[in-house]
Amino acid sequence: MFLGIDIRNAVAITAFAELVTCSATVTLYFLAKYAANLIIPLLIGAIISAPLAAYTVNHIGKRKLKRATALIMIVFGIMSFINTIIFTR
């Protein structure tokens, strides 16, 4: 648990936040008529991600889910660090 939130609840909260963020982004792209070619992929991602996250969380144990999350965060952190070093020169 991080901040007292169960891992499954955290995934549900994240999926909802992602839905709101993607919806706002699609709306703004549509209103601004900017990058219209991104609207469909954003919608597809928003529609697919929530059920996929719920299915994954229900079929993976909490311990494995925590380990996978930690591993992904470490990999992304290392990638960010390397990109910062390479592209800030």
Backbone as numpy.savetxt, mean C-alpha at the origin, in Angstrom:
# Nx Ny Nz CAx CAy CAz Cx Cy Cz
2.15 -6.33 17.79 1.33 -5.15 17.79 2.20 -3.90 17.79
1.77 -2.95 17.06 2.44 -1.66 17.01 1.41 -0.61 17.35
1.66 0.17 18.34 0.72 1.19 18.81 -0.58 0.57 19.32
-0.54 -0.69 19.73 -1.71 -1.33 20.29 -2.74 -1.77 19.27
-2.39 -1.75 17.99 -3.34 -2.15 16.94 -2.98 -3.55 16.46
-3.96 -4.43 16.44 -3.77 -5.78 15.94 -3.40 -5.74 14.46
-2.59 -6.68 14.02 -2.08 -6.68 12.65 -3.22 -6.75 11.62
-4.26 -7.50 11.92 -5.38 -7.62 10.98 -6.17 -6.33 10.90
-6.34 -5.67 12.03 -7.01 -4.37 12.01 -6.17 -3.34 11.26
-4.85 -3.42 11.42 -3.97 -2.48 10.72 -4.08 -2.64 9.22
-4.20 -3.88 8.75 -4.35 -4.12 7.31 -5.68 -3.55 6.83
-6.74 -3.73 7.60 -8.05 -3.19 7.22 -8.02 -1.66 7.17
-7.38 -1.05 8.15 -7.27 0.41 8.18 -6.47 0.90 6.98
-5.39 0.21 6.67 -4.56 0.59 5.53 -5.32 0.44 4.22
-6.08 -0.63 4.07 -6.87 -0.83 2.85 -7.89 0.28 2.69
-8.54 0.68 3.78 -9.51 1.77 3.70 -8.82 3.09 3.33
-7.68 3.36 3.96 -6.94 4.59 3.65 -6.49 4.59 2.19
-6.10 3.43 1.70 -5.69 3.31 0.29 -6.87 3.58 -0.64
-8.03 3.09 -0.28 -9.22 3.34 -1.08 -9.52 4.83 -1.15
-9.46 5.52 -0.02 -9.72 6.96 0.02 -8.67 7.71 -0.80
-7.41 7.35 -0.63 -6.33 8.01 -1.35 -6.45 7.81 -2.85
-6.69 6.58 -3.28 -6.83 6.30 -4.71 -8.05 7.00 -5.30
-9.14 7.03 -4.55 -10.35 7.71 -5.03 -10.10 9.21 -5.21
-9.44 9.82 -4.25 -9.14 11.25 -4.35 -8.19 11.52 -5.51
-7.21 10.66 -5.68 -6.25 10.83 -6.76 -6.93 10.71 -8.12
-7.77 9.71 -8.28 -8.49 9.53 -9.55 -9.38 10.74 -9.83
-10.06 11.23 -8.80 -10.93 12.39 -8.97 -10.13 13.61 -9.40
-9.01 13.84 -8.75 -8.18 15.00 -9.12 -7.60 14.87 -10.52
-7.15 13.67 -10.89 -6.65 13.47 -12.24 -7.76 13.73 -13.27
-8.96 13.24 -12.95 -10.08 13.41 -13.86 -10.45 14.88 -14.00
-10.50 15.60 -12.89 -10.86 17.01 -12.92 -9.82 17.86 -13.62
-8.56 17.54 -13.43 -7.48 18.31 -14.02 -7.18 17.87 -15.45
-7.76 16.75 -15.86 -7.50 16.17 -17.18 -5.99 15.99 -17.40
-5.35 15.57 -16.33 -3.92 15.36 -16.35 -3.64 13.88 -16.19
-2.81 13.35 -16.99 -2.42 11.94 -16.95 -3.64 11.02 -17.00
-4.48 11.23 -17.98 -5.69 10.44 -18.12 -5.38 8.95 -18.30
-4.21 8.65 -18.81 -3.84 7.24 -18.98 -3.57 6.54 -17.65
-3.53 7.27 -16.54 -3.32 6.65 -15.23 -4.63 6.35 -14.50
-5.74 6.88 -14.98 -7.00 6.73 -14.26 -7.42 5.26 -14.16
-7.40 4.54 -15.26 -7.83 3.14 -15.25 -6.93 2.27 -14.37
-5.59 2.35 -14.50 -4.75 1.55 -13.61 -4.96 1.88 -12.12
-5.16 3.15 -11.79 -5.41 3.52 -10.40 -6.73 2.93 -9.90
-7.75 2.97 -10.72 -9.04 2.39 -10.33 -8.93 0.88 -10.14
-8.26 0.23 -11.05 -8.09 -1.23 -10.95 -7.32 -1.58 -9.68
-6.27 -0.85 -9.41 -5.49 -1.10 -8.19 -6.31 -0.89 -6.93
-7.12 0.15 -6.90 -7.96 0.43 -5.73 -9.01 -0.65 -5.54
-9.58 -1.14 -6.63 -10.63 -2.15 -6.53 -10.08 -3.52 -6.13
-8.91 -3.86 -6.63 -8.33 -5.18 -6.36 -7.65 -5.26 -4.99
-7.04 -4.19 -4.54 -6.17 -4.26 -3.37 -6.89 -4.61 -2.07
-8.06 -4.08 -1.82 -8.74 -4.33 -0.55 -9.15 -5.79 -0.37
-9.84 -6.41 -1.34 -10.18 -7.83 -1.15 -8.95 -8.73 -1.11
-7.93 -8.39 -1.89 -6.71 -9.18 -1.89 -6.02 -9.11 -0.53
-5.97 -7.92 0.05 -5.38 -7.77 1.38 -6.17 -8.54 2.43
-7.49 -8.46 2.38 -8.32 -9.19 3.34 -8.14 -10.69 3.21
-8.11 -11.19 1.99 -7.90 -12.62 1.75 -6.54 -13.06 2.29
-5.50 -12.29 1.98 -4.15 -12.64 2.42 -4.05 -12.66 3.93
-4.60 -11.67 4.60 -4.53 -11.60 6.06 -5.27 -12.77 6.70
-6.39 -13.17 6.12 -7.16 -14.28 6.69 -6.49 -15.63 6.50
-5.62 -15.76 5.51 -5.00 -17.04 5.23 -3.55 -17.16 5.67
-3.00 -16.11 6.21 -1.62 -16.15 6.71 -1.68 -15.92 8.21
-0.91 -16.68 8.95 -0.86 -16.52 10.39 -0.26 -15.17 10.78
-0.58 -14.73 12.00 -0.09 -13.42 12.46 1.43 -13.37 12.50
2.04 -14.44 12.95 3.51 -14.46 13.05 4.16 -14.32 11.67
3.67 -15.06 10.69 4.21 -14.98 9.33 3.95 -13.60 8.73
2.78 -13.05 9.02 2.44 -11.73 8.49 3.36 -10.65 9.06
3.64 -10.74 10.35 4.56 -9.78 10.96 5.96 -9.91 10.39
6.42 -11.14 10.20 7.75 -11.35 9.63 7.83 -10.84 8.19
6.80 -11.12 7.41 6.79 -10.65 6.01 6.78 -9.13 5.96
5.99 -8.51 6.82 5.93 -7.05 6.87 7.29 -6.47 7.25
7.92 -7.06 8.25 9.24 -6.59 8.68 10.27 -6.75 7.56
10.24 -7.89 6.88 11.19 -8.13 5.80 11.00 -7.13 4.66
9.75 -6.89 4.29 9.47 -5.93 3.21 9.93 -4.53 3.62
9.69 -4.15 4.86 10.12 -2.83 5.33 11.64 -2.70 5.31
12.34 -3.74 5.69 13.81 -3.72 5.67 14.32 -3.60 4.23
13.74 -4.39 3.32 14.17 -4.34 1.91 13.92 -2.95 1.32
12.72 -2.39 1.58 12.43 -1.05 1.06 13.35 0.00 1.68
13.67 -0.14 2.95 14.59 0.79 3.60 15.97 0.73 2.97
16.47 -0.47 2.71 17.78 -0.63 2.07 17.75 -0.05 0.66
16.68 -0.33 -0.08 16.56 0.22 -1.44 16.53 1.75 -1.42
15.80 2.32 -0.49 15.74 3.79 -0.38 17.11 4.36 -0.05
17.81 3.71 0.86 19.15 4.16 1.24 20.10 4.12 0.05
20.07 3.02 -0.68 20.94 2.88 -1.86 20.58 3.90 -2.92
19.29 4.09 -3.20 18.87 5.10 -4.18 19.27 6.50 -3.77
19.20 6.79 -2.49 19.61 8.11 -2.00 21.10 8.33 -2.23
21.88 7.32 -1.95 23.33 7.45 -2.15 23.67 7.60 -3.63
23.04 6.81 -4.48 23.36 6.82 -5.91 22.88 8.09 -6.59
21.67 8.53 -6.30 21.07 9.64 -7.06 21.28 11.02 -6.46
21.96 11.12 -5.34 22.21 12.46 -4.78 23.63 12.94 -5.02
24.35 12.25 -5.83 25.72 12.67 -6.14 25.75 13.65 -7.25
